[in-house]
Amino acid sequence: MIKSKTIRILSRKPSYDILIGENLLKKKTNELQLTFTQKKIAIITDKKVNNCQYSNLLDQLRGLKINSHLFLIEPGESSKSWHNLKAVLDWLTELNFDRTDYIIAFGGGVVGDLVSLAANLFRRGINLIQIPTTLLSQVDSSVGGKTAINSGAAKNSIGTFYHPRAVYCDISFLSTLSERDFLSGYAEVFKMALVFDKDFYKFLIENQKLTRARDKKVLMYIIEKSLDLKSKVVEVDETEKEERALLNFGHTFGHALESYFDYSQKLLHGEAVSLGMVLAACFSCQEGYIHQSKVGDIKKHLATMKLPTAITQIDNHKLNVGKILSFIKQDKKVVGNNINLILLKDIGTGFIKRNVSFEKLENYLKVQLD
Ligand SMILES: NC(=O)c1ccc[n+]([C@@H]2O[C@H](COP(=O)([O-])OP(=O)(O)OC[C@H]3O[C@@H](n4cnc5c(N)ncnc54)[C@H](O)[C@@H]3O)[C@@H](O)[C@H]2O)c1
């Protein structure tokens, strides 16, 4: 039997728990009943999660007396939009929710980012519970309080910090995730290891087959370890003034590529992060930090996990470097004509390289993407 784990996020008042386990909600019925009695509950999810996992959720909640309402959005990155934000807020208004009621974000990072922003804005903050259903959202996006929608081509450019009351990372929800979506989420797990923890990196290399087979014990460990690493950073730097920026390793390039491909299914978020991590690791090597052989090891592991390591695997056409640079200029780490990049000194040791000029970056990208 899988033993449940709890990680407490202490930075918030009130602090909140992240629970990790299997069939967690069923095990927490009594607590949930206390929380939800005389409250309205809004469950917001996407249509794919609704088809694959809503019955599992209802099954786990069976026996609870709750007054719930369901709102569905389309699956995919383009749902992190002004349109959906307004639709959710209008719907909550029509149902006359008050701020003591609860919103449940039931889905992947897209649902989580959009719904947590809506929760923050609705009546200046309504109770939020995250029930993440993808590997990516269980190891990363459901924790730390970042909310977001994309505005035009600018990824995550509209957002706030708003923390949930609780996060339930239930591995039973991962059973229906496609291999591509599962491995896309794995990119964020590998990122945590590359930036923070060499031993975790070794574990991931040694357990790559079991991870791909979604072995429950390995899944529990990588979720717990990733959340532990993330929660420590979030606790000391909640609003990303310093260390928290390390979590952006691979994301400056990755977000620009996602925008370049219009947030389409051609390149999923985690796949963009995979390409971005390769670009950032190669740049670290070019600048004399990490050794080339280690960059080779990183690429080899990503390839084993079926993640892209070269842009030609996504698109054979020559990319427009100027256009990619224009997306990079939307990044939150831009300062004037420079950008702060997250690089690697070694495997397990990320750092912030300040004030890299756009000119240098453009020359680098021309060589890499040509
Ligand atoms: N807030 C943060 O700190 C943070 C951190 C990392 C990433 N993100 C954001 O997270 C998003 C990516 O998250 P994601 O990878 O979860 O994408 P996603 O939410 O689009 O989910 C991926 C796909 O899996 C489907 N799906 C979800 N759960 C499923 C299940 N249990 N079974 C079958 N299919 C299921 C979805 O319908 C979707 O098609 C990006 O927008 C990214 O910017 C946010």
The ligand as a Gaussian input file, in Angstrom:
#p B3LYP/6-31G(d) Opt

LIG

0 1
 N        2.288000      28.136000     -11.735000
 C        3.482000      27.602000     -11.834000
 O        4.332000      27.730000     -10.938000
 C        3.827000      26.791000     -13.058000
 C        4.986000      25.997000     -13.066000
 C        5.243000      25.207000     -14.184000
 C        4.351000      25.228000     -15.273000
 N        3.255000      26.015000     -15.225000
 C        2.282000      26.026000     -16.328000
 O        1.681000      24.735000     -16.403000
 C        1.174000      24.552000     -17.730000
 C        1.497000      23.152000     -18.199000
 O        0.882000      22.242000     -17.339000
 P        0.510000      20.755000     -17.817000
 O        1.670000      20.126000     -18.459000
 O       -0.145000      20.121000     -16.676000
 O       -0.502000      21.037000     -19.028000
 P       -2.067000      20.898000     -19.199000
 O       -2.812000      21.419000     -18.063000
 O       -2.342000      21.470000     -20.549000
 O       -2.274000      19.313000     -19.264000
 C       -1.692000      18.590000     -20.313000
 C       -2.748000      17.741000     -21.037000
 O       -3.086000      16.643000     -20.202000
 C       -4.510000      16.538000     -20.092000
 N       -4.744000      15.930000     -18.785000
 C       -4.617000      16.517000     -17.571000
 N       -4.782000      15.603000     -16.603000
 C       -5.048000      14.423000     -17.209000
 C       -5.297000      13.113000     -16.743000
 N       -5.253000      12.844000     -15.446000
 N       -5.540000      12.140000     -17.652000
 C       -5.543000      12.428000     -18.978000
 N       -5.281000      13.648000     -19.484000
 C       -5.051000      14.630000     -18.605000
 C       -5.025000      17.933000     -20.267000
 O       -6.349000      17.920000     -20.707000
 C       -4.058000      18.458000     -21.341000
 O       -4.499000      18.049000     -22.610000
 C        1.800000      25.628000     -18.582000
 O        0.835000      26.600000     -18.877000
 C        2.874000      26.221000     -17.699000
 O        3.120000      27.575000     -17.985000
 C        2.974000      26.783000     -14.146000

